[in-house]
Amino acid sequence: MKKSKEPSAKSVGQKGKNKIIRSILLVLCSMLYALCIALCVEAKVYIDISSPAFKKLPIAIQEFSGPSGKEISNIIRDDLEFTGLFLYIDRNAYLENPSQPFNPKNWTPIGVEAIVKGSVQEGKELSVTVSLYEVFEGKEIFKKEYKAEKEFIRPLSHAIANDIYYTLTGETGIFRSRISFVAEDKDKIGIYIMDWDGNRITNMGLKGNIILPPRWSRDGTKLIYSAERNRQWGIYLLYFKNMSERKVFSAKGTNIVGDFLPEGNDITLSSSKDGTPDLYIMNLNNNQIIKLTSSYGIEVSPAVSPDGKYIAFVSDRGGSPQIYTMRRDGSDRRRITFEGSYNTSPSWSPKGDRIVFVGRRGTNQIFTVRPDGSGLTQLTTVRNNEEPSFSPDGMYITFSSDRNRIRGIYIMRANGESQKRITPKNLRASGPRWSPN
């Protein structure tokens, strides 16, 4: 059998603990900083992403000068291209060399509307200066200097892409976000975290006989997850700040965590401690538990809306697993899926206007629906696709799929376009969850 050339995830022992903390805090606390260089321009939106009739913006990204210039500019290109908002013009068509000053006359003939130029200086750290030019008005509309340690070249590049994206669209990009997931590591299941594009895969060192997909806190500083250890199901909380883990709930039967509520001190969960699985809200400070449902059927997968007012969940009270919603206090329960005999794994969009879920149509596929049950849309068709989660801007969805024999993590645009695998082909991975920032 031909050995895969793709990188595999590596476990991180005690020696690598500090590196994990630094990497996480880099994303959470903006250690990678940007310094404006005396440039003030009037805010203008060049791409209206809310318009269904928008056209792709032709953009040129010149290779940055310096030893790491090519790598950085290529990462920026890949980030912007995946959005589907930009038409990247190949470098072979450029009439202007990277070392030449910007001249709009060099770009108009090839239809370019925006140009990115940059330079890289390397010492103890990377220092990158980036400029963005608009061709029609012939002016520089953005300029910043970025600094970071060399090992954080990818987060630095993603930060640049984020700022370019914001300058041209007026919206915050997702290029510094991360995705958590679970993967097999020898005889155990572990929790991993990676960049949104599948790079910098980190094994968090958290294992169990079974670990279910973790959920992020709304501020991105914690993960909560369910694990079966020593023949007992428990719910555990991981603090990124000091990489400490604590058990927050355990009872007889199965105990499966849902989401954090917006305030950050409460979580939803499903527990069979009283018989069949019912839904609860638990306060993490005092461990107080409030029961939301009481049914002879199975009620699982509680997902909290962005405003914290509603909970989507799965119940078979109607005879088969379907998606329902209810208010935070358990009232006003409504069924929202009626097509298919098996629907599960709901997750809200950041704006609360869509719910993504898994529906069985021969095989398991990804669908979206409005909270009132209208607008059902199928996004996937090939093999089994499960465990969907929206990106923090609602423009993309991550999910797992077995379409290439070994289950892996994929991403796609929220309309189902540009589906691609982002985990290595030799890593069996599932349960992706996009970070909130």
C-alpha positions as CSV (number, residue, x, y, z in Angstrom):
1,M,0.0,0.0,0.0
2,K,1.3,3.4,-0.9
3,K,2.2,5.5,2.1
4,S,0.3,8.8,2.4
5,K,2.4,11.9,2.0
6,E,-0.2,14.0,3.8
7,P,0.7,15.1,7.3
8,S,-0.9,13.3,10.2
9,A,-1.9,14.8,13.6
10,K,0.7,14.5,16.3
11,S,0.1,14.1,20.0
12,V,1.4,16.9,22.2
13,G,2.9,15.7,25.5
14,Q,3.8,17.8,28.6
15,K,6.7,19.4,26.8
16,G,4.3,20.9,24.2
17,K,1.7,22.1,26.7
18,N,3.1,25.7,26.7
19,K,3.1,25.8,22.9
20,I,-0.6,24.8,22.9
21,I,-1.5,27.5,25.4
22,R,0.4,30.1,23.5
23,S,-1.2,29.1,20.2
24,I,-4.7,29.2,21.7
25,L,-4.1,32.6,23.4
26,L,-2.7,34.0,20.2
27,V,-6.1,33.5,18.6
28,L,-8.2,34.5,21.7
29,C,-6.2,37.5,22.9
30,S,-4.8,39.0,19.7
31,M,-1.2,38.6,20.6
32,L,-0.6,39.0,16.9
33,Y,-1.1,42.7,16.6
34,A,-1.5,45.1,13.7
35,L,-0.1,48.7,13.7
36,C,-1.7,51.2,11.4
37,I,0.8,53.3,9.5
38,A,-0.6,56.8,9.3
39,L,-3.3,56.1,6.7
40,C,-6.9,57.2,7.0
41,V,-9.4,56.5,4.3
42,E,-13.1,56.9,4.0
43,A,-14.8,53.5,4.7
44,K,-16.3,52.0,1.5
45,V,-17.8,48.6,0.8
46,Y,-16.4,47.1,-2.5
47,I,-18.4,43.8,-2.3
48,D,-21.9,43.7,-0.8
49,I,-22.0,40.1,0.3
50,S,-25.6,40.5,1.3
51,S,-26.7,41.1,-2.3
52,P,-27.6,38.0,-4.2
53,A,-26.5,39.8,-7.4
54,F,-22.9,40.6,-6.3
55,K,-20.1,39.9,-8.8
56,K,-16.7,38.6,-7.9
57,L,-14.1,41.2,-7.3
58,P,-11.0,40.7,-9.6
59,I,-8.0,40.8,-7.2
60,A,-4.2,40.5,-7.7
61,I,-2.0,39.3,-4.9
62,Q,1.6,39.9,-5.7
63,E,4.3,37.7,-4.2
64,F,5.6,39.4,-1.1
65,S,9.3,40.2,-0.9
66,G,11.5,38.4,1.7
67,P,12.3,34.8,2.5
68,S,8.7,34.0,3.7
69,G,7.0,36.3,1.3
70,K,5.8,33.6,-1.1
71,E,4.3,31.5,1.7
72,I,2.4,34.4,3.3
73,S,1.0,35.7,0.0
74,N,-0.1,32.2,-1.0
75,I,-2.0,31.7,2.3
76,I,-3.7,35.0,1.8
77,R,-4.7,34.0,-1.8
78,D,-6.1,30.6,-0.6
79,D,-8.1,32.3,2.1
80,L,-9.7,34.9,-0.1
81,E,-10.3,32.5,-3.0
82,F,-12.3,30.0,-0.9
83,T,-14.9,32.7,0.0
84,G,-16.2,32.7,-3.6
85,L,-16.2,36.5,-3.4
86,F,-13.0,37.1,-5.3
87,L,-11.7,36.4,-8.8
88,Y,-8.0,35.8,-8.4
89,I,-5.9,36.9,-11.4
90,D,-2.9,34.7,-12.0
91,R,0.5,36.2,-11.4
92,N,1.6,35.3,-14.9
93,A,-0.7,38.0,-16.3
94,Y,0.7,40.8,-14.1
95,L,2.3,43.8,-16.0
96,E,3.8,45.3,-12.8
97,N,6.6,43.7,-10.8
98,P,6.3,43.4,-7.0
99,S,9.2,45.8,-6.6
100,Q,7.6,48.5,-8.7
101,P,5.4,51.2,-7.2
102,F,1.6,50.8,-7.7
103,N,0.4,52.2,-11.1
104,P,-3.3,51.7,-11.9
105,K,-2.4,51.8,-15.7
106,N,-0.6,48.5,-15.2
107,W,-3.8,46.8,-13.9
108,T,-6.7,48.2,-15.9
109,P,-5.8,46.2,-19.1
110,I,-6.1,42.9,-17.3
111,G,-9.3,43.8,-15.4
112,V,-7.9,43.9,-11.9
113,E,-9.8,46.0,-9.4
114,A,-7.8,45.5,-6.2
115,I,-4.1,44.8,-5.7
116,V,-2.2,43.4,-2.6
117,K,1.5,44.2,-2.2
118,G,3.7,43.3,0.7
119,S,7.2,42.9,2.1
120,V,8.6,40.7,4.8
121,Q,11.5,41.3,7.2
122,E,12.8,38.5,9.3
123,G,14.8,38.8,12.5
124,K,13.8,37.4,15.9
125,E,10.3,37.8,14.6
126,L,8.5,38.4,11.3
127,S,7.6,41.9,10.4
128,V,5.2,42.2,7.4
129,T,4.0,45.4,5.8
130,V,0.9,45.1,3.6
131,S,-0.8,47.5,1.3
132,L,-4.1,47.2,-0.6
133,Y,-4.7,49.4,-3.6
134,E,-8.0,50.2,-5.5
135,V,-7.5,50.5,-9.3
136,F,-10.4,52.7,-10.4
137,E,-9.6,55.5,-8.0
138,G,-5.9,54.7,-8.2
139,K,-5.2,54.9,-4.4
140,E,-4.0,53.0,-1.4
141,I,-7.0,52.1,0.7
142,F,-5.3,50.0,3.4
143,K,-1.8,49.7,4.9
144,K,-0.7,47.9,8.0
145,E,2.4,46.4,9.7
146,Y,2.1,43.0,11.3
147,K,4.5,41.3,13.7
148,A,4.6,37.8,15.1
149,E,7.0,35.0,16.0
150,K,8.1,32.9,13.1
151,E,6.2,29.8,14.3
152,F,3.0,31.8,13.9
153,I,3.4,32.5,10.2
154,R,0.0,31.0,9.4
155,P,-2.0,32.9,12.0
156,L,-0.2,36.1,10.8
157,S,-1.2,35.4,7.2
158,H,-4.8,34.7,8.2
159,A,-4.9,38.0,10.1
160,I,-3.8,39.8,7.0
161,A,-6.5,38.0,4.9
162,N,-9.1,39.0,7.6
163,D,-8.2,42.7,7.3
164,I,-8.2,42.6,3.5
165,Y,-11.6,40.9,3.6
166,Y,-13.0,43.4,6.1
167,T,-11.7,46.4,4.1
168,L,-13.4,45.2,0.9
169,T,-16.6,43.8,2.4
170,G,-17.2,45.6,5.7
171,E,-17.6,42.2,7.3
172,T,-15.4,40.2,9.7
173,G,-13.6,37.2,8.1
174,I,-13.3,33.7,9.5
175,F,-9.6,33.1,8.7
176,R,-8.4,33.1,12.3
177,S,-11.1,30.9,13.5
178,R,-10.5,27.2,14.5
179,I,-12.4,24.0,14.4
180,S,-12.5,21.4,17.1
181,F,-13.2,17.7,16.4
182,V,-12.6,14.2,17.6
183,A,-10.3,11.6,16.1
184,E,-9.0,8.1,16.6
185,D,-5.5,7.8,18.2
186,K,-4.5,4.2,18.5
187,D,-7.0,2.6,20.9
188,K,-8.5,5.8,22.2
189,I,-10.6,8.7,21.0
190,G,-9.1,12.2,21.4
191,I,-10.0,15.9,21.0
192,Y,-8.2,17.9,18.4
193,I,-8.2,21.5,17.3
194,M,-7.0,22.9,13.9
195,D,-7.1,26.1,11.9
196,W,-10.2,26.7,9.8
197,D,-8.4,25.4,6.7
198,G,-7.2,22.2,8.3
199,N,-3.6,23.3,9.1
200,R,-1.9,23.3,12.5
201,I,-3.7,20.2,13.8
202,T,-3.2,19.9,17.6
203,N,-3.9,16.9,19.7
204,M,-5.2,18.3,23.0
205,G,-4.3,15.2,25.0
206,L,-7.9,14.6,26.2
207,K,-8.9,11.0,25.7
208,G,-11.6,8.5,26.7
209,N,-13.0,5.2,25.6
210,I,-15.6,7.3,23.9
211,I,-15.5,11.1,23.5
212,L,-18.4,13.0,21.8
213,P,-17.8,16.2,19.8
214,P,-16.9,19.2,22.1
215,R,-18.7,22.5,22.1
216,W,-17.1,26.0,22.4
217,S,-18.1,28.6,25.0
218,R,-19.4,31.8,23.3
219,D,-16.1,33.7,24.1
220,G,-13.9,30.8,22.8
221,T,-12.0,30.3,26.1
222,K,-13.5,26.9,27.0
223,L,-14.6,23.6,25.6
224,I,-17.2,21.3,27.1
225,Y,-17.6,17.7,26.1
226,S,-19.0,14.3,27.1
227,A,-16.7,11.3,27.6
228,E,-17.1,7.7,28.8
229,R,-14.3,6.9,31.2
230,N,-14.1,4.0,33.5
231,R,-17.5,2.8,32.4
232,Q,-19.2,6.0,33.4
233,W,-20.5,8.9,31.3
234,G,-19.4,12.4,32.5
235,I,-19.4,15.9,31.2
236,Y,-16.0,17.7,31.3
237,L,-14.9,21.3,31.0
238,L,-11.5,22.4,29.5
239,Y,-10.1,25.8,30.2
240,F,-7.7,27.0,27.5
241,K,-6.0,29.6,29.8
242,N,-4.2,27.0,31.8
243,M,-5.2,23.8,30.0
244,S,-7.0,22.4,33.0
245,E,-9.9,19.9,32.9
246,R,-12.6,19.3,35.4
247,K,-15.7,17.0,35.6
248,V,-18.8,19.1,35.9
249,F,-21.5,16.5,35.8
250,S,-21.9,12.8,36.2
251,A,-24.9,10.5,36.9
252,K,-26.1,7.0,36.1
253,G,-26.9,6.3,32.5
254,T,-25.8,8.5,29.6
255,N,-25.0,12.2,30.0
256,I,-24.5,14.2,26.8
257,V,-23.7,17.9,26.7
258,G,-25.4,20.3,24.4
259,D,-24.4,24.0,24.1
260,F,-23.3,26.9,26.4
261,L,-25.9,29.5,26.9
262,P,-24.8,33.1,26.0
263,E,-24.1,34.1,29.6
264,G,-21.4,31.5,29.8
265,N,-22.3,30.0,33.2
266,D,-25.0,27.6,32.0
267,I,-25.0,24.6,29.7
268,T,-27.7,22.4,28.2
269,L,-27.5,18.7,28.4
270,S,-29.3,15.4,27.9
271,S,-29.3,12.9,30.7
272,S,-31.0,9.5,31.3
273,K,-30.5,9.8,35.1
274,D,-34.3,9.6,35.6
275,G,-34.9,6.9,33.0
276,T,-35.2,7.9,29.4
277,P,-33.0,10.9,28.1
278,D,-34.5,14.3,28.9
279,L,-33.2,17.8,28.6
280,Y,-31.7,20.0,31.3
281,I,-30.0,23.3,32.0
282,M,-27.2,23.2,34.5
283,N,-25.4,26.1,36.1
284,L,-21.6,25.6,36.2
285,N,-21.1,27.7,39.3
286,N,-23.5,26.0,41.7
287,N,-24.3,22.8,39.8
288,Q,-28.1,23.6,40.0
289,I,-30.0,21.6,37.4
290,I,-33.4,22.6,35.9
291,K,-35.4,19.9,34.0
292,L,-36.9,21.2,30.7
293,T,-38.6,18.1,29.3
294,S,-40.2,15.0,30.7
295,S,-41.1,12.4,28.1
296,Y,-41.4,8.6,27.6
297,G,-39.4,9.1,24.4
298,I,-35.8,10.1,23.8
299,E,-34.9,13.8,23.8
300,V,-31.3,14.7,22.9
301,S,-29.0,17.2,21.1
302,P,-30.1,20.5,22.7
303,A,-28.7,23.4,20.6
304,V,-29.0,27.0,21.9
305,S,-30.0,29.9,19.6
306,P,-27.5,32.8,19.4
307,D,-29.7,35.0,21.6
308,G,-30.2,32.3,24.1
309,K,-34.0,32.5,23.9
310,Y,-34.7,29.2,22.1
311,I,-33.4,25.6,22.1
312,A,-33.5,23.3,19.1
313,F,-33.5,19.6,20.0
314,V,-34.2,16.1,18.8
315,S,-37.2,14.1,20.0
316,D,-39.0,10.9,18.9
317,R,-42.2,11.8,20.7
318,G,-43.9,11.8,17.4
319,G,-42.8,8.3,16.5
320,S,-39.4,9.1,14.8
321,P,-36.5,11.4,15.6
322,Q,-37.4,14.9,14.4
323,I,-36.1,18.5,15.1
324,Y,-38.1,20.6,17.5
325,T,-37.7,24.0,19.1
326,M,-38.8,25.4,22.4
327,R,-38.2,28.4,24.6
328,R,-35.4,28.4,27.1
329,D,-37.8,27.5,29.9
330,G,-39.1,24.5,28.0
331,S,-42.4,26.1,26.9
332,D,-43.8,26.6,23.4
333,R,-42.5,23.3,21.9
334,R,-42.8,23.1,18.1
335,R,-41.8,20.5,15.5
336,I,-40.0,22.0,12.5
337,T,-39.0,19.0,10.4
338,F,-41.7,16.9,8.6
339,E,-39.8,15.4,5.7
340,G,-37.9,12.2,6.3
341,S,-38.2,9.6,9.1
342,Y,-34.9,10.5,10.8
343,N,-33.6,14.0,11.4
344,T,-31.0,14.9,14.0
345,S,-27.9,17.0,15.1
346,P,-29.4,20.6,14.9
347,S,-27.1,23.6,15.1
348,W,-28.0,27.3,14.7
349,S,-26.5,29.9,12.4
350,P,-24.9,32.9,14.1
351,K,-27.8,35.1,13.1
352,G,-30.4,32.6,14.3
353,D,-32.1,32.6,10.9
354,R,-31.2,29.0,9.9
355,I,-30.8,25.7,11.6
356,V,-28.5,23.1,10.0
357,F,-29.1,19.4,10.7
358,V,-28.7,15.9,9.4
359,G,-31.6,14.1,7.6
360,R,-31.7,10.5,6.5
361,R,-32.6,10.2,2.8
362,G,-31.3,6.7,2.2
363,T,-27.9,8.0,3.4
364,N,-27.3,10.9,5.9
365,Q,-27.3,14.3,4.3
366,I,-26.9,17.9,5.5
367,F,-30.0,20.2,5.3
368,T,-30.8,23.7,6.5
369,V,-34.3,25.0,7.5
370,R,-35.7,28.2,9.0
371,P,-36.7,28.1,12.7
372,D,-40.3,28.2,11.7
373,G,-39.9,25.0,9.5
374,S,-39.9,26.7,6.1
375,G,-37.2,26.9,3.5
376,L,-35.9,23.3,3.7
377,T,-32.7,23.0,1.6
378,Q,-30.5,20.0,1.0
379,L,-26.7,20.8,0.8
380,T,-25.0,17.4,0.3
381,T,-25.7,14.3,-1.8
382,V,-22.6,12.0,-1.7
383,R,-22.3,9.2,0.8
384,N,-23.0,10.0,4.5
385,N,-22.6,13.5,5.8
386,E,-23.1,14.4,9.4
387,E,-22.4,16.7,12.4
388,P,-22.7,20.1,10.7
389,S,-21.7,23.4,12.3
390,F,-21.8,27.0,11.0
391,S,-18.8,29.3,10.8
392,P,-18.8,32.4,13.1
393,D,-20.0,34.6,10.2
394,G,-22.6,32.1,9.0
395,M,-21.1,31.9,5.5
396,Y,-19.7,28.4,5.7
397,I,-20.4,25.0,7.3
398,T,-18.1,22.3,8.5
399,F,-19.2,18.7,8.7
400,S,-17.9,15.1,8.6
401,S,-18.2,12.7,5.7
402,D,-17.2,9.2,4.7
403,R,-17.2,10.0,1.0
404,N,-13.5,9.1,0.7
405,R,-13.7,5.8,2.6
406,I,-12.1,7.2,5.8
407,R,-14.3,9.6,7.6
408,G,-12.9,13.1,7.7
409,I,-13.7,16.8,8.3
410,Y,-15.0,19.0,5.4
411,I,-16.0,22.6,4.9
412,M,-18.4,24.1,2.3
413,R,-20.1,27.4,1.7
414,A,-23.5,27.7,3.4
415,N,-25.2,27.1,0.1
416,G,-23.5,23.8,-0.4
417,E,-20.8,24.9,-2.9
418,S,-17.1,24.2,-2.8
419,Q,-17.1,21.1,-0.6
420,K,-13.6,20.1,0.3
421,R,-11.8,17.8,2.9
422,I,-9.5,19.7,5.3
423,T,-8.2,16.8,7.5
424,P,-5.5,14.4,6.3
425,K,-6.8,11.4,4.4
426,N,-5.1,9.0,6.9
427,L,-6.8,10.6,10.0
428,R,-10.2,9.2,10.9
429,A,-12.0,12.3,12.2
430,S,-15.5,13.4,13.0
431,G,-17.6,15.8,15.1
432,P,-16.4,19.2,13.9
433,R,-17.4,22.3,15.7
434,W,-16.5,25.8,14.4
435,S,-15.1,28.3,17.0
436,P,-17.1,31.4,17.7
437,N,-14.2,33.7,16.8
